[in-house]
């Protein structure tokens, strides 16, 4: 019997990848077949995604995967797509895009948020959806789209991973985990909240059927299957939100918090029911859908985006730093003398991240760093303290005693931040796998195929086959003193969120 191969298409707000995975009892392997740039670009009016180019890159990756499986004597069982949340495309009756999808970092939503809240209070939106209010949620994006004018030819709204699934199969659905990020699904029914949508004045007729992670969507379109050489492959709606896939691919220990670390840091716990009350609303926690009946109770933290934005500025100035070398040079026993609150809205997409940080430092009477190493330490130490604050809030809101932290995603390779997080939280940190999102994507496909009976069995397989790194907290007077300084800074800025 031939081994089965699973293909994961992982779309990020910076790059896309196509992976092949083998989950046999004898061997667990991931192979990156193709990587491509995926950056939004400024159009005539908006910051847009070029989905046509993205899909051509995906097809190139799938052709390569097909050739590799034929060479190795394996067969492709299924294909699944995951990606970032909230952004969507509109398609017409011929299955063509009406226009390029608009990036969540575009500022078109800011003017419509007060209008939305006039129609339905933010407290009621949260009570029905359990989703934290964020300026880029699909609810506000669609309200802005209605205000500007929805194309008359539009017949269906599809989130980006669902859009790629549609291009592959012709089947238009909204997968549940990513659907929850729209802030338009009812947290208790896991379906579109049509009453809320009508009250906000949004077009409910554009919305597709909501299906759970692991739903088989069928074969590739016949012409596409022949072109790609994948006549026998099925397409499965994985946990299409990348964080949902990352959490599914994490071998979580009991009472551990997860941090999916990358451009954003998603800090949360896995639950089997939403947690929606006045306290979770006050702290702006979110209840996003997870795979197989789970809920991701979490907080969005502005993650490594801050440092990456600084790196881009330095690069534009002719200074291209060696990231690994900078991290190795930092002393994790001593905390940065200056700290910031990372979730300040001014850090979302400023013209200059360095200027935005300096502005906040001036407001708190702190000195700006004098060199790149000090900038890196300030940002990473501040992130660690923000993680610690969110973990304490999770304990308070859920009544659970958190015993440790499991960091996954690209950011888990940052040993300095891992150790700083252990120091700031006084908790052990487990780091890995780096490719948790891809792993979670293929685990959902494999469970659908019967390779694993359930998510816990699949996670045990990952724990057995992936090497994880451990970080033990190291306390010092420098970190203890800095914790008090950070708490005062957060208190100053968090109250405005």
N, C-alpha and C positions, 0 to 999 in steps of 0.2 A: 504493500500500500504506500502510495506517495505521501510525503509530508505536505501539510497545507501551509500556505503562506498567507499572511494577512498584510494588507497595505493600509497604512495610515497617512492621510494627508493632513498636515498640521499647518494652519495658517496663522501667522502672527502679524502684529502691526509693525513689522520691520522686515520680516522675511517669511518665506514659505518653504516647507520641506515635504518631500515624499519619502516615506520609510517602508521597508519590508521587514516583517517580523516572523520568526519561527518560534513556536511555543511548544516544541516537543518535550517529552519527559527527559530526554537525554541532553538537550541543548536549548538554551534560550539565547536568541540572537536578534539584534536590531542592526539594520544596515540602511544608512542614509543613501538613497538613490539619487536624489536631486535636491539642491537648495537654490533658492532664487530670491532676489530682492523684492520687497513688497512695501513700497512707500506711497503714501498719499501724495497727490500733486494738486497745486492750485489751478482750478479751472477758471471759467469766466466769472463765476460768482462764488463757488464753494471749494473747500478742500475735499478732493474726491479720490476714490479708489478706482484703479483701472482693472476692472474684473476680467475683461477680455484677455488682457495680457497675462493676468494671473492664471486663467483657465488654460491658456496655451502652454504655460510652464508646467502646469499640473499634467496635461496630456503628455508632454515630453517625458516627465518623470514616470508616468504609467507605462509608456512604451519601453523605457529602460527596464522597469520592473518586470514586464512581460518577457523580455529577452533573457533576463537573468534567471527567471524561474524555469524557462525552457532549458537553459544551459545546465541547470542544477537538477533537473528532473522532478521539480516540485510543481504544485498547482496553486493558483491563487484562489483562496476560499472566498474572500470578501474584501471590500474596500470601504473605508469610512473617513469622514471629514470632520475635523474640529477646527475651531477658530475663536476669535475674540467675540464679545457680545455686542449687543445694542444696534450695530449698523445693519442696514438692510438695502435691498434693491427692489425696484418695482418692475414687473414683467408684464408684457402685453399678451393678447390672446394667441399670438404666434410663438410665444415663448422667448421673445427677445426683450432685452433690457430697455426700459423707457429712457433711462439716463444712468450715468455712472452713480453708484452709491456714494453718499456723502460721509466723510470721516467724522467720527465722534468728537474730534478735537476742533471741528469747525464751530464758530461762535454763534451760529444761527439760532440756537435754542434760547439764548439768554433773554431775548425780548418777550418770548411767549410764556415763560414760566409763570409770571404773575397772572396772565390771562387764564392759564390752566387752573391755578389755585382759586380764581374767582368763580369758576364753574364748579369746582369740587375741592374742598380743603385738603391740604397736604396730609393732615392727620387721617382723613378718611381714605385717601389713596393708599397710605401705608397700612391701615387697618385691613384693607381688602387684599392687597398684594403682598405685604410683608417685605417689600423691597425698599431699600434706602433711597432717599431722594438724591439723585446725582444729575447734574446739569445736562449730561449727555444721554440719559435714558431714552429708549425708543419712544416712550410716551411723549416726551418733549420734542424729539426730533420729528415725529409724525405731525405733531401740532404745528411746528414750524413749516413743515411741508404743505400742510393744508392751507396755512396762511399765505404761502407763496404761490400755491396752486398745484394740486395733484394732476399729473397728465391724464387726459380723458381716456387714453388708451390703456391705462394701468388696470390689470385685473387681479393681480396677486402681489402681496408683500412677502418677501422671503429674507430672513436673516442670512448673513454671508455664507456660513456653512451649508444651510439649507438651499441656498442659491446654487452652490456647486453641485450638491446632490441632484438638484433639478436639472442642471445642464447634463449630468451624467445619465440620468434615468428618465427624465420627463415627468417625474412624480413630485408634486408640490406639497410639502408638509412643513410644519414647524416642530422641530424636536424640542421636547419639554425643557431640558436643562438650560438651553440657550433662550428658549421662549420666556423663561422667568425673568431674564435680564431686561425685558422690554418694559417692565412695570405695568403690564396690561393683563397678566394672568392672575386669576384668583388663587390665593395661596391654599385655600381649603379644597377647591374642586380640581385644581391643576388644569383648568380650561380658561379660555378667554373670558374676562369679566366684561360681558357685553353691556351691562348697565353703566359701568364706569366709562367704557369707551364711548358710549352714546352721550353721556353727560359732558364729556370733554369735547364732543363734536367731531370725533374721528370716524373714518370710514370703515365700519366693521366688515363690509363686503370684501375687502382686500385680504382678509386674514385666512390663513390656511389651517387645516385640521392639525390639532396638537397630538403628537405621538410620543411614546416614551423612548428613552435610550434603549437600543437593542432591536428596534423595529427594522425588519427587512423591507427595503424599498423596491427590490426586484433586480433584474439584470440591467446591464448597460444598454443604452440605445443600440440597436443592431448595427447601424453604420459606425458608431463609435467603437463598439466591441471589435468589429473587424479591423478598423484602423489601428486600434491599440493592441490587438492580439490577445484580448482578454474575453473570449467568447463565453467562458464558463463562470466568470466572476460575478458575484452578487454584490449589491451595494447595501450596506447596513448603516442606519442612522446611529452612529456612536453617541456617546455623551458629547454633543457637538459644541458645548461651551468648553473652551480650553481648560478652565479651572476645574470644571466638573470631571473632565478626563484626567487631569492631574491628580485630583483627590482619589478617583477610582484606582489610579495606578500607584497609590501610596500605601505601603504596608503599615498602616496606622496602628500604634499600640493603644490600649485602652486609656482614656483620659489624657490623650496627647492632643495638643493644638497642632494644626497644620499651617504652614506658611508656604504658599505657592509664590516663589520669589522670582521676579523678573522686572519688566517695565513697571508693572504694578506689583504690590505685595498683597495677597489675599490672605488674611489672618482669620482663622475660624476653627470651628469644631463640627463634626458630623453628628446629625441628629436624625431621628425618625419622624419628627413632627416639627412644623414651623413654631417659632416662638415670637409671638406678636403681642405686645402690651405697651403701656405708656412708657415704660423704662427702655425697652428696646427701641421704641420710636425716638425717645429723647436722645439716645446715644447713636441713632442713625445706623443701626445694624440691619443687615439684610438676610433674607431667607431665600436663597437661590436653590433651584432644584438640583438634585444629584442623581446619580445612576441608581436604578433598582430600589426606588422608594425612599431614598435618603434625602436629607435636607442639608445644605451647606449654610450654616449659620455663621456669618462672617462680616468682617469689616474690610473695606477697600482702603489700602494705605498707598500713598504715592511712593513707589518703590525706587528702583535703580534708574528710573527715568531722570531723576534729578542729576545724578552723577553723569549719566550718558549725555545729557544736554550740556553739561559743563565740558565734557570731553570734546563734543562737537565744536564748541566755541574755541577751545584751545587749539583744536586742529585747524580751524579757520585762521587762527593767528600764527600758524606754522609750527605749533608745538604738538606733536603726535606722541602721546605718552605710552609707555609700556605698562599696561594695566597690572599685570601680574607682578612686575617688579615694584610698582608703587605699593601694592598690597603687602608684599613681603617686608617692606621697609617700615611698616606701621607698628608701633608698640601697643599691643592690646592690653597691657597692664595699666596703662595710664590713659584716661579719657581726654577727649578734646577739651581745651579751655573754653571754646565757644560751641554753642549748640543751636539748632533750629527746630521749629515745629514743621515736620515734612508735609503735613496735610493742609498747609496754607493754600487757599485757592490760587494765589498768585504764582504758584509753581506748576499749574496745570499746563500752560503753554506760553510762557513769557517770551518777549523778543530776546531777552538775555537772561539766562538762568543765574549767571554770576551776579548780575545787577540785582535780580530779585532776592537772592539770598542776602546780599550785602544790605539791601534795604531793610529786611527783617532784622538782621543783626544790629543795625543802627537803632531801630526802634526799641530793642531790648538792651541797649547800652553795651553791646559786645563788639569785640574787634574782629574784623574780617581776616581770614587766613593770609599768610604772606607768601605761601608757595603751594604747589599742586598737592604735595603730600598732606599738608595741613587741611586743604580743601577736602580731600578724600576722607580724611579721618573725621572731620566735622560732619560730613553727610552720613557716613556709615554709622558713626556713634549715635547720631540723632535718630536714624532709622531703628537701631537696636532699642533705644529707649521708647520709641513709638510702639514697637512690637510689644514691649513689656507692659506699656499702658493698656493696649488693647487686650492682652492676655488677662490682665487683672479685671478688666471690665467684663470679659467673657465669664470669668469665675463668678463675678457678682450677679450677672444677669441669668446665668444658667444654674447656679447653685452647685456647680461641679468643681472639684478640686483638681486643677490641672497639674499633671505630674511631669510633663516634658513637652518639647516642641519638635516637630518633624518638618524640616525644610526641604522642599523639592523644587524642581525647575532649574533654569540656568543659573539663578542666583545662589543655588546651593553649592556651587563651585567656589564661592567667595569665602574662603576659610576665615578671613579676618572678620567678616560680618557674622559668620556662624558663631565664632568665639565671642564676639562682642554681644551677640544676642544672648548667649549663655550667661555672660557676666551681668548684663542688664536685667535679665529675668530671674537670675539665680536658679535656673533650671537646666537640666541636661538637654542638649540639642542633638538630634539625629539628622544627618544630611544625606540626601539622595532618595531616589534616583534622579539624575539630571534630566533624563527624558521621561519623566513621569507622565507628561501629557500624552506623548506617543504611546507609552505603555498602556495607559488607561484606555486610550482609543482602541487599541487592539484587544485588550481584555474584554471590553464590551462586545466586540465582534466575536471573540472566541467563546464567550458565554452563550451568545446566540447560536453559535455553531455546535454547542454541546461539549466543547473541549473542557470547560469547567462547569460545575453544577451551580455555583453561586459566586458572588463577589468575594466573600471571605476566602474561599478556596483559591480563587485567582490571585488574591493578594498574598496568600501564603506561598504560592509559586514564586511571586516576585521576591519576597523576603528571602527565600532559599537561594535564588539565582542572581541576586544583585548585591554587590558589596556596598555597605553604608558606612559613613564616617560618624564618629561620636565626638562630642565636645562637652567637656565638664566645666561648670561655672568656676571662675576664679575671682574671688572677691578681693577688693582693695579699697583703701580709703579714697583713692581718686575716683573710682566708679561710684562709691557710696555718696560722695560729695556732689558729683555730677548729677546723680539721680534727683537730688533736691533742686538743683538749678534747672534741670529739664522740666520738672513738674511745674515750676513757676512759669516757664515759657509756654508750656502747653496750656495751662490754665488761662493765660492771656489770650491765646488765639483760638482754642477749641470752642470757647463759648459762642463764637460767632458762626460756627458751622450749623 
